Amino acid sequence: MTDKTIGPEAYRQVMGHIPTSVSIITATTDAGPAGMTVGTFTSVSLEPRLVAFYVDLGSTTWPVIAEAEYFGINVLGSKSQEMCRAFSRRGQDRFAGVEWESSDRGVPLLDGATVTIECAPYRVDRIGDHLHVVGKVLDLVKRDAEQPLIFLRGSFVDMSGRS
């Protein structure tokens, strides 16, 4: 099969069979806290300590977060499905009703995250219809023993086997 025969819907449907964790990227901006959901986050390098995620070129939130000196990656726990949905919606205060605290660097760290990572921007490259964002890890904390929130085949999966 060549890439000319693989349509966008077929590609999305097949790739949906690959599980992914769910994270919310946060930063403090001139207008207040900003955040967005991302579905692809990974460790990149031990030396230097780097992590990465991808942002759709159509994102209206990323340009605001990109201006911040620091950003946070909040890897969500399995009980944070509604928070994930809230940070995916356009045109609303995504922080309304969300418990969070500000780090010493001013980064919003979300309650309900199993891991929080504070980063300084390191590199951003355009790849296809996304931006590949790499952050230099400044601090990281394992916050909760809760299972991670996993997205698979268009829905959330409970790690205990229930969805």
N, C-alpha and C positions, 0 to 999 in steps of 0.2 A: 504494500500500500504506500503510495506517495502522499506527501502532505497536501496535494491538490485534491485527493479523494477524501480527505478527512475534513468534514465540515466542523464549524465551531460547536454545534450542539453535540455531535458525536464525541468530539474531543472532551467537552465538559462532562458528558455522561460517563465516559470511561475513566477520566481522571478523578471523578467523584468517588471511585472505588478505593482511593488511596486515603487513609485516615490522616487527619491533621489536627494539631492542637489549635486552640483559639486564643488569641492575645488581643489586648487593647493597648494601643500606643497612645501615650499621654504626654502633654507638655503644658507649661504655663506660658500664655501669650499675653500681649498687650490687652486683649479683650477678655482675659480670664483663662480658666482651664479649657483645654481642647483635647479631644480624644476620638479615636477611630478603631474599629475592629479590623484585624488582619487574620488571615487563615494560614499563612505560611510564614513560619518563624524558625530559625535554626541557629545553632552554634556554627561559627566559621573557623576560628583560629584560637589556639591557646596563647601564642606569643606573636603579636600582641593579642590580648583577649578581645575578640570581635564576635558580634552576632549580626544577623541579617533578617530582613523581612521584605516583602514585596507590596507595592502600592499601585493600584490602578491609576493610569494617567488621568482618568476622569475625576479623581478624588478632588473635592473642594476643601477637605480638611487638611490633607497633607501639606499644601503650600503654607498654611498657617503654622502647623507644627514645625515645618522645616526651618522657620525663622528663629525658633527657640535655641538657646545655648545648649540645653540638655533636653532629653526626652526619656520617657519611661516605657518599659515593656512589661505589661501585666499579664502573665500567663494565667488564664482563668481556670477556676476549679469547676467541678461537675455541677455544682448548685448555682452557677452563674449564667444560666441560659438567657434569662431575661435581660441581664446586663449586656450580654453579647448583642442581643437584638436591639437594645436601646442605642448602643454605640454604632450600630449599622444604619440607623435611620437618618434621613436628611432633614434639615430645617427644624431642629428642636434642641432644647438644652439637654444634652446627653448626660450631664452630671446631676440632673434633677432626681432626687431621691436616692442617689448613690452615695454610699459611705466611702470616704477616702481621706487620706492625710497627705500633707505636703512634706516632702523630704527636705533635708537641709539645703539642697540645691533648688528647691522650689518645684520639684517634679511631683505631680499628682500620682500617688500610689493607691491603688484601689483595694478596698476590703473585698474579699472573695477571690483574690489572686492567690494561686498556690506559690508562685514565684514572682518577685519583682526585680527588675534589672534597670539600673540607671545608666544612661549612655551619653556620650558626646558624639555628635555627628562625625563620621569618619570618611565616608564616601557614598555618593549616590550616582548610579549609572542607569541610563535608559536601556531596557532590554525588552524588545517587542512592544507590547501595549502596557507595560508596567515599568516602575522604577525599582531597582534593586538598591535597597537602603542598608548600609552597613554602619553599625554603631560601635564605638569603643567602649567597652564595659568599664564603668567607674565603681559600681557597687552592685551587689546582688544579694538577695535574701530569699531563703526558702521560708515562706510565711505560714503555710498551712499543710497539713498532712492529707487533705482532701485529694481525691483523684482528679486528674486534669479533665477539662472539658474537651471532648473529642467530637469532631464533625466528620461524618462519613455518609455517603450516598444521600446527601441532601437533608440530613437530620443529625441531631445530637445523639451520641451513644454513651450509655452508662457503662463504665468500665467493669461493673459487676455482671454485665451481660444483659441488662434491661435497657430499653431505649424509650 
